[in-house]
Amino acid sequence: MKKILAATALTLAFTVGAFAQTNANNTRTELDAYASEPGVWDMMMDSEGVDVDDATWTANWDGATPEQQAALKDACTKAQEAEAKFSDSVDARCKTALGN
């Protein structure tokens, strides 16, 4: 019985991880549609849709040109208006970028 429970728990762990990665990829693809130029979301997430850590986000935002920041703000606004699905982290970073 313990072996069955352990195998079930392990299977669930792998399934949740795979689902999270699939969801991240879908989010990145969806959000790219709101960007006026390629790479706008690179400040917040990698090419696979995984959110960057807070230090990387801060460095990316601080190092961005005013035009890059404006493009991200525009993309965030469009995505929010369309009620796009994105992670809590990206949502919070959009709010920060927009001053909300």
N, C-alpha and C positions, 0 to 999 in steps of 0.2 A: 504494500500500500504506500509506503514511504517513497519507493522508487517511482510510482505512478504520479504522486503529488509533485515530486522533484522534477520529473520530466514535463509535467504540465506547466509548472512555474517557469521552467527554462523556455519552453515553447512560447508562452505568453510574452516573456521578456524579448525574445527575438521578433515576435510579431509586432509588438509595440514599437520597437526600434525601427523596423522596416516601414511601418505606417508613418512614423514621424518623419523619416527621410523622404518618403513619397509626398507627404503633405508639404514639406519644405520645398521640394522641387516644383510642385504645382503652384505654390505661392509665388516663387520667383518668376515663373513663366507668366502667371497672371499679372503680377506687378509690372513686368517689363512692358506690357501693353499700355501702361499709363505714362511711360517715360518718353520724353521728347527726343532722347538720344540714347545710344547704347551706353551701358555702364553707369547709369544714374544710381541704381540701387547698390552698386559696388561699395558705397560708403557704409552700408548697413549689413550686407550679406555677401557671402562668397558666390561663385558661379554656380554652385550646386544648391543654393537657396538656404544655406546654413547661416544663421545670424552670427556676425562677428562679435567678439567680446567687447565690453564697454570701453576698455582702453583703446582698442583699435577703432571703434566708432568715433570716439572723441578725437583721436589723432586724424582720422580721415576727414571729419567735419572741419576741424581747425585748419587742416592743410588744403582744403578745397578753395577754389577760386570763387568769387562772388557769383559768377555765372553757373558754376557747378552747384553751389548752394541753392541758387534760384531754380535750377532744373529739378533738384530733389524736392524743394518745397512745392513746385508745380505738380510733380508726380504724386506726392503725398496728398495734395488737395484733390486731384482727380480720383485717386484711389479711394479716399474717404467719401467723396461724393457718390461714387459708384458702389459704396459699401463692400469694397473688395475684402477678401479674407487674408489676413496676415497675422503673424505672431504678435504676442503681447509686447515683445521687445521692439519690433519694427513699429508697432502702433505707438509706443511710448517715444520712440526716436522721432517719428513724424511729428508728434505733438511738440516735442522739444524744438525741432527745426522750425515749426510754424509759430512757435511762441505761445502755444496753448497750454 
